[in-house]
Every structure is written in C-alpha cells, then in structure tokens.
C-alpha cells in the first residue's frame, strides 16, 4: 500500500529532497588527471582499469569521457590505491 501524495514520507532516506542534496556534495574527479595517471602507471586501456577497480567499463567511460565526474568516495579511494597517487592529484581543484 502506498502513501497518498499529500502524506509525509516520514523522513525517508529516498525522499526526493534528500536524494538531491546528497548528490550535490559528491566529490568531483578530474578525468584528465586520472587519464594521465593511468598512462604513468601503465594502464593503457580503460577496460584494464575498470577490471582492476571492479566497476563496469561503461561506468568508467562515463566518468572519464562522459562528463559524469561526481563519483563516490569509495571509488576515489580505490582509484588512488590502484594508481598509487594522492587524492588531490586526481580531484578537481574548483571544489565548492
């Protein structure tokens, strides 16, 4: 049974107002910096990197080429560990 549209959602974590604000604070990665680090670490193909990060090739392509630079913190940690780099080396410097 679903609640009527006028009924309060009771602070559901999936309420639209919460979802929108959670994603506005996601870290923004610098795709060009990641690609440069990939080459330095001999990851010459995106599929190598995707496999090593345990994400889909499509997701990595969205991040590096598709402009979806808002990424999860856990993924940033995995990228830094894989590429043996500091976080600030792959993050956009214009963070709000």
LINLINUR-V739155 format. One record per backbone hydrogen bond with DSSP energy under -1.0 kcal/mol. CO is the residue of the C=O (numbers start at 1). NH is the residue of the N-H. If there is no record, write none. Layout:
CO&NH, CO&NH
This chain:
4&7, 12&15, 15&18, 15&19, 16&20, 17&21, 18&22, 19&23, 27&71, 28&92, 30&34, 31&35, 32&36, 33&37, 34&38, 35&39, 36&40, 37&41, 38&43, 39&42, 42&44, 45&49, 46&50, 47&51, 48&52, 49&53, 50&55, 56&60, 57&61, 58&62, 59&63, 60&64, 61&65, 61&66, 62&68, 67&69, 69&29, 72&76, 73&77, 74&78, 75&79, 76&80, 77&81, 78&82, 79&83, 80&85, 86&89, 87&90, 90&30
